[in-house]
Amino acid sequence: MKKVPSRCLYNIQIYKHGREFGNVNFQIQQNRAVLNNIEINEQRRGYGSIFVKKVESYVRNIYGVQSISLLAWQPSGGDHVVKFYEKLGYKEQRGKTQTYDDSVIIYDLHEMWKKI
């Protein structure tokens, strides 16, 4: 019997030494995962790359996902968030950048995707 992916919202949390250091919410839509609310609490130690790769492996192996899409929130004028995802093989959908102002920081929202 083939597992039919649902549109439920799932959450993955990763722990190190009993403390949460990352989490992500995602939905499965047909053969695609849509990631959102990716949070890594310990940055610049390679944990972000490890975390994203584990999520990719999980959704591919458990749900048969063939591609992933996400919205990279980049503080306006910066490039480190987009470069992080590009390093992991994600591509930006050209012409799909939006802007969001949360009254403290202005963000550029970059739609990104990857085949896995």
N, C-alpha and C positions, 0 to 999 in steps of 0.2 A: 504494500500500500504506500503510495507516494504522499509525503507530508505536504499539505497545502499551506503555503505561507499566509499569514494573516496581516492585517493592518494594525495590530495592537502595538502599543508603545512598550518597548522593552528597555531594560537598564542593565548595564554591566558595571560593576565596581571592582577595582583592583586594589589589593592590600599588600603592604610591605611591612613586616614586623608588627602585624596587628593594626596598622594604621592605614586608612584609605589614602591612596595617593592619586587616584584617578577614577573617573566615571564617564559614561556616555549613555545617552538615550538614543534609541534607533527604532525605525519602523521597517518592516519588510513589505515591499510592494512588488508582487510577481517575482522576478528574479533579481531585484535590486534592493539594496539596503540604503536607507536615508539616515545619515548620522546627524545628530544635533546635540547641543549642550555638552560638547567635549571639554572636560576639565582635567588638567594635569596639575597637581599640587607641587611637585618637585620638578622644576624645569632646568634645562641645560645639563642634564646628566644622562640623556639618552632614553629616559623613561617614556617620553612622548612617542618616540618612534616605536619602542617596544610595545606600548599600549595600543597604538593604531594597528600595528601588524597583528597583534593578538585578536583584536576585534575583527579585522579582515578575515583571519583564519577561522574564527568562530562562526561568522555569518556564512562563509563559504561552505564549511563542513556541516553545519547544523541545518541551514536553511537553503542550501544550493544556490546562494547568491552569486551572480556573475559580474555585477558592477555595484559600485558604491558612489553615492553623491553626498555632498555636504555643503554647508554655507560657512566659509571661513570669515570670521569677524576680524578685520584688520584695522587697528587705529589709523585714521586718515593720515596719509603721508608716509606711512611705514610700509615695510615689505617683509618683515620676518615671519609672519604667520603664513602668507602665501608661499614663501620660499620653503618653509618647513614641509608643507604638503607637496610641493613640487618635488622636493628631495625624495619623498615617498612614492613618487610616480603619479600623483594627481595632476590633472590638467584643468586649467581654468576655461570656463565657457565664455569666450570673448563676447563682449557686449552685454553681459549679464550682471555687471557690477551695479550695486545699489548703495545708497548712503542711509545711515541710521544715526540719529542724534539722541542719546539717552539723557540729555541735559547736563552731562559731565564730560563725556568723550564723544567725538564724532567718529563713527566707524564706516569703513568701506566694506561692503558685504560681497564676497567673491564666491560665485557658484563654481564648485569644483567637482570633478568626477574621476573615476578610475575603474578600469576593467580588472577583475581579479581572477 
